[in-house]
C-alpha cells in the first residue's frame, strides 16, 4: 500500500468524513482519488487558507479532525494563515502538502522551498510521509491534531523519500499542583467568587456551575457553557473594560480550562487569589495563580448556599450601555434583527473587525461550539469559510456568518463554494467600505483615509453573479424582512447591510475603554 492509500485510510479511521482543498496535479490527485475510495468526501475551495479554515471549523463542530490538501510551493505558502488559525484557536486540522520529490531535488528548484520548516512555527507537529510509513505512525500523528490541546499537524507527502516525523514539541514545564484539600479550602472560604470558563472547560459542567452558584464569565470560545439568560451567566471575559467591575469585587477568581491564548493582551484585572482548574497539564503565565488543581471541577466546586443573580444583570447592563448610541441602521440594530430571525439551534461564525464587538454581546448562545470565532489568531476572512465548514459538519443547523466588508473581500471567491454546495448559510455583511476597527485606532499622521477606506462594493450583486440569492439593506425598515427572507430561503443567502458606522466609536469605548 502506497502513502496515499495509507493517509486516506488513516483519515477514515480517525472519523474524518470531509477533506477540503485546492489541489495541484499528480500526488494531490492521487490522494483525492484514494480518499474517494475510502468514502471520504473532497470539497474543492478557491483559496488554500480558506480551505484550511473550512476544515478547522468542520473539525471543531464535528469533534473529529478534518483535513486540507494543497499543492507544493505556492499552495503550501498560502495555507500558512489557515494553519496558524487552527493551532492558535485550538481546532483540529490535518494539513497535507505534496513536495518536490527527494529523488529529483538535486536538479529541481522550481516551486521548491523547505515546506516543513515553514510549517514548524504554526503546526503542532510536521512530518515527511513516504511509502514506508506505518499505521501506528499515521494514527499517532493525526491523534495529535485532536488531542487535549488541539491544533494543526502537517504531512508532507513524498513517495520517493523515507518517513521522518518531528518529535513531540509540546512544552511540559514543571507545574506544582495543589492538593484537592488546599484548593477546596480556598474555594470554601470565598464569599464573592467569580468563575472564568475557558475553551478547555469540560462539556456538561453547567449543572456543576449552577450548584456552585457563582457568576460565570466565558471566554469567546467557551460561550455557551451556561445558556443565554441563565442567572449566573455574566457574559464575556475579554480582559477588558466590561467585566472589570465584576472581577474587582471578587474575593476569588476560579479559572476552569482557561487558555492563555484567549484574553486580550494586558495586565491581569483582579487583585484577589486565583485558583486554576485544568483537566490536562497547563502552564499559567497570564494570571497570578495561587493554587493549581489538576482534575475535574466537580472535585473541588462543592454545592454552595450562594445564589448570585449578578450574572444576567451584568449582561443586561452591558447591553444597555452598548446600545446607548444605537442608530436605526447601525451594527446593534443589524445584530438584533438577525438574532430575532435566526433559530435558537443555529450556529454563528464571526469575523475579526469592529462588527464583532457589536455581534458577540447581543447574540444569544445556548450551547458550546454554537459560536465560532478566530480569537487566538484573530484573522480576518474567517467567518465565511468557517460557516461552510460548520454547515458541512452539521447540515441540520442553519449558520449565520457575520463579516465585515474587509474580511469578506479576502475570501470573496468562497461565495461560489457556498453557492455550489447549497448550504444553509446566511452571510451578513456589515458593509461600511472601511477597515473600521483600524480606523478607530488611527492617530494623526498614520495615513488618514488612504490607509483604511475602500470603495463601495455591491456584495449582493457579486453573490447573485455566483448563483446565490442576495439582498441589499440600505434602510432600517428593510432589516426584519431581509433576515426573514434569508431564514425562509433555507439555502445560501447574502444580506448586504449598508450600515451607519457612527456608533462603532461608542461601542469600542464601552468594550475596550
Beta strands, then each sheet from edge to edge (+ up, - down):
strand 1: 18-22
strand 2: 41-44
strand 3: 66-70
strand 4: 93-98
strand 5: 125-129
strand 6: 152-157
strand 7: 164-165
strand 8: 193-197
strand 9: 215-218
strand 10: 233-236
strand 11: 252-256
strand 12: 273-278
strand 13: 291-294
strand 14: 347-350
strand 15: 371-373
strand 16: 399-404
strand 17: 425-431
strand 18: 469-473
strand 19: 493-498
sheet 1: 2+ 1+ 3+ 4+ 6+ 5+ 7-
sheet 2: 10+ 9+ 8+ 11+ 12+ 13+
sheet 3: 15+ 14+ 16+ 17+ 19+ 18+
end
